[in-house]
Amino acid sequence: MIDLSIVVPVYNGQGYLRPLLDSICRIKAVSAEILLIDDGSSDESSEILKAYVENDKRFSYYRKENGGIVSARNYGLHKARGEYLFFADQDDILEAAVMEKAVFELKEKDADMLLFSTEYIDDAGNRCACDTVLEEGTYTESEISDIFIRKLVTRYTKREVISYIGHIWAVVVKRKIVAEHDICFKRFMAIEDDLLFVLDSLDYAKLLITICDVGYYWRQNPNSRTRRGSYIEDLPEKKRRYYEYRTEILKRHVGCTSEELERYYTGVRQEFVLDMLDNEGLRGIWKAYPALKKCMDNGEVREALLKPPECPLAHRYRVEKQLLSKGMVITALFYKKGKYIKTAAGNYMRRLKRI
C-alpha cells in the first residue's frame, strides 16, 4: 500500500513549480504518490508537470477544466490511494525529512492526524514563523475537542499547543477517516476551505500527534490567490452559513462557558464587519457604502466593535475597527481603498524588479 498521497493543485504556476516538486522528489524513506492536478493552466505549467511524470513514476498528471482550488483539491482527493493525505500548494516548499517522520509517527501510533510547524518564506529565502507547534505530544479524542477544536474555532484555549490551526499544509491526515466520513473541501466564500477541511478532520479524529519540526514553507507570493482580492457576492449570507457550520461543531465537542461563548460571538461579529469592509472596499466607495452601513446598523455589531479585539482580523485592522466603532463608515472605506492602492503599487514594483 502507498504510504502517502500528496495532492498538488496547479493553475498557471510555472514560476514556482520546480522548487516545490524538487522538494517532494526528496521523499525516499516512505512510499508516495504525487497527484498533479492541472486546473486548466494556460502557461507552461503543463509541460513542467509532464516532465516530472516522465522522470519519476511516483508522479501522475491530471488535467481538468478550470474550476478553482477547491474543485482541484477535491479532484485529487478522490484520486488518492495512499494511507495518509497531504495537500501542497504550487508556490511553496516542503521538507521531505519531516514528511517522512510524520508518516513514521502516524504509523507507529496508529493516529488519525499529525500537525507540524510551518514557516513563511519569501523570494529572497528569508523565513519567519507561521504555524508553530509549541508542545509535542499525542492527544486523545477529548483533548482534540478541548484543545484543538476549541483553538481552531474560538482562537482561545486553556492549553497552548500550536500557535494557529487551520492551514491544510500543516496537517497530515489518515485517508480512512476522510473517506469514511465523506470529508471534502467546501467553499462557503473564497479561501476558508483549508480551515473547514481541518475542522472536519478534527471532528472525527480519535488520536492526534504534534511535532515541532518545520515541515512546510509558505511562500509569500503577492500574486497568489490568498493575496489577490476579488469581490464576493452575497457575502453576509455566505458568512452566516459558514459561522453556523463551525459553531455547530464547536458546541457538539466543547463545553464552553457562557463567558467563552460571549468572547467567541464578539470575535465573530468583529470578523464579520471587518470582512465586509474588506469585501466592499474592492468596489467603488459609494457603491460599497449602503451595504456596509446596513451592517453597521446592527446593534450587536456596533457593540462588538467597542470591545477589545477578539479575532485575528481585529488585531490586524485596529485602525479600521476604531473608525467603524465611531460610525465613520466613509472614512473607513477611504482608508481601506488607500491600503489597496499602496499594496497594488508595491506588488507592481516588486514585479518590475524581477523582470
ChimeraX attribute file (.defattr): number of C-alpha atoms within 10 A of each C-alpha:
attribute: neighborCount
match mode: 1-to-1
recipient: residues
	/A:1	8
	/A:2	13
	/A:3	18
	/A:4	25
	/A:5	25
	/A:6	22
	/A:7	24
	/A:8	24
	/A:9	25
	/A:10	27
	/A:11	21
	/A:12	17
	/A:13	21
	/A:14	19
	/A:15	12
	/A:16	17
	/A:17	20
	/A:18	19
	/A:19	15
	/A:20	19
	/A:21	23
	/A:22	14
	/A:23	15
	/A:24	21
	/A:25	16
	/A:26	13
	/A:27	17
	/A:28	11
	/A:29	13
	/A:30	15
	/A:31	16
	/A:32	24
	/A:33	19
	/A:34	26
	/A:35	24
	/A:36	26
	/A:37	26
	/A:38	24
	/A:39	23
	/A:40	19
	/A:41	18
	/A:42	13
	/A:43	13
	/A:44	12
	/A:45	20
	/A:46	23
	/A:47	11
	/A:48	15
	/A:49	22
	/A:50	15
	/A:51	12
	/A:52	19
	/A:53	17
	/A:54	12
	/A:55	9
	/A:56	11
	/A:57	10
	/A:58	15
	/A:59	21
	/A:60	16
	/A:61	17
	/A:62	18
	/A:63	14
	/A:64	13
	/A:65	11
	/A:66	15
	/A:67	11
	/A:68	15
	/A:69	22
	/A:70	18
	/A:71	20
	/A:72	26
	/A:73	25
	/A:74	18
	/A:75	20
	/A:76	22
	/A:77	23
	/A:78	10
	/A:79	13
	/A:80	21
	/A:81	18
	/A:82	20
	/A:83	19
	/A:84	25
	/A:85	24
	/A:86	22
	/A:87	23
	/A:88	24
	/A:89	21
	/A:90	24
	/A:91	21
	/A:92	23
	/A:93	23
	/A:94	24
	/A:95	18
	/A:96	20
	/A:97	18
	/A:98	19
	/A:99	23
	/A:100	20
	/A:101	16
	/A:102	25
	/A:103	24
	/A:104	15
	/A:105	17
	/A:106	21
	/A:107	15
	/A:108	9
	/A:109	12
	/A:110	14
	/A:111	20
	/A:112	23
	/A:113	28
	/A:114	21
	/A:115	26
	/A:116	25
	/A:117	25
	/A:118	25
	/A:119	18
	/A:120	17
	/A:121	20
	/A:122	15
	/A:123	10
	/A:124	6
	/A:125	8
	/A:126	10
	/A:127	16
	/A:128	12
	/A:129	14
	/A:130	19
	/A:131	23
	/A:132	21
	/A:133	23
	/A:134	15
	/A:135	13
	/A:136	15
	/A:137	13
	/A:138	16
	/A:139	19
	/A:140	14
	/A:141	16
	/A:142	13
	/A:143	16
	/A:144	23
	/A:145	24
	/A:146	19
	/A:147	20
	/A:148	27
	/A:149	25
	/A:150	22
	/A:151	23
	/A:152	21
	/A:153	20
	/A:154	22
	/A:155	17
	/A:156	18
	/A:157	15
	/A:158	9
	/A:159	11
	/A:160	14
	/A:161	19
	/A:162	21
	/A:163	14
	/A:164	17
	/A:165	23
	/A:166	20
	/A:167	20
	/A:168	20
	/A:169	23
	/A:170	27
	/A:171	23
	/A:172	25
	/A:173	27
	/A:174	24
	/A:175	22
	/A:176	15
	/A:177	19
	/A:178	20
	/A:179	12
	/A:180	9
	/A:181	12
	/A:182	9
	/A:183	19
	/A:184	21
	/A:185	21
	/A:186	18
	/A:187	16
	/A:188	18
	/A:189	17
	/A:190	18
	/A:191	14
	/A:192	16
	/A:193	21
	/A:194	18
	/A:195	19
	/A:196	25
	/A:197	19
	/A:198	25
	/A:199	23
	/A:200	20
	/A:201	22
	/A:202	23
	/A:203	19
	/A:204	17
	/A:205	21
	/A:206	19
	/A:207	20
	/A:208	23
	/A:209	23
	/A:210	22
	/A:211	22
	/A:212	19
	/A:213	19
	/A:214	21
	/A:215	24
	/A:216	25
	/A:217	25
	/A:218	24
	/A:219	21
	/A:220	16
	/A:221	17
	/A:222	17
	/A:223	10
	/A:224	14
	/A:225	13
	/A:226	11
	/A:227	11
	/A:228	10
	/A:229	14
	/A:230	13
	/A:231	13
	/A:232	14
	/A:233	11
	/A:234	9
	/A:235	18
	/A:236	17
	/A:237	11
	/A:238	15
	/A:239	18
	/A:240	12
	/A:241	14
	/A:242	17
	/A:243	15
	/A:244	11
	/A:245	13
	/A:246	18
	/A:247	17
	/A:248	10
	/A:249	18
	/A:250	22
	/A:251	12
	/A:252	10
	/A:253	17
	/A:254	16
	/A:255	13
	/A:256	15
	/A:257	9
	/A:258	9
	/A:259	9
	/A:260	14
	/A:261	15
	/A:262	12
	/A:263	20
	/A:264	20
	/A:265	20
	/A:266	23
	/A:267	24
	/A:268	20
	/A:269	21
	/A:270	28
	/A:271	24
	/A:272	20
	/A:273	22
	/A:274	21
	/A:275	17
	/A:276	19
	/A:277	23
	/A:278	19
	/A:279	18
	/A:280	26
	/A:281	26
	/A:282	18
	/A:283	15
	/A:284	12
	/A:285	18
	/A:286	12
	/A:287	12
	/A:288	19
	/A:289	18
	/A:290	13
	/A:291	14
	/A:292	21
	/A:293	15
	/A:294	9
	/A:295	17
	/A:296	19
	/A:297	11
	/A:298	11
	/A:299	9
	/A:300	13
	/A:301	22
	/A:302	19
	/A:303	14
	/A:304	22
	/A:305	26
	/A:306	15
	/A:307	14
	/A:308	15
	/A:309	20
	/A:310	22
	/A:311	20
	/A:312	12
	/A:313	16
	/A:314	21
	/A:315	12
	/A:316	11
	/A:317	14
	/A:318	14
	/A:319	14
	/A:320	21
	/A:321	27
	/A:322	15
	/A:323	17
	/A:324	25
	/A:325	18
	/A:326	11
	/A:327	15
	/A:328	14
	/A:329	21
	/A:330	17
	/A:331	14
	/A:332	20
	/A:333	26
	/A:334	14
	/A:335	15
	/A:336	21
	/A:337	19
	/A:338	13
	/A:339	13
	/A:340	16
	/A:341	11
	/A:342	12
	/A:343	14
	/A:344	14
	/A:345	12
	/A:346	13
	/A:347	14
	/A:348	12
	/A:349	11
	/A:350	12
	/A:351	12
	/A:352	9
	/A:353	7
	/A:354	6
	/A:355	5
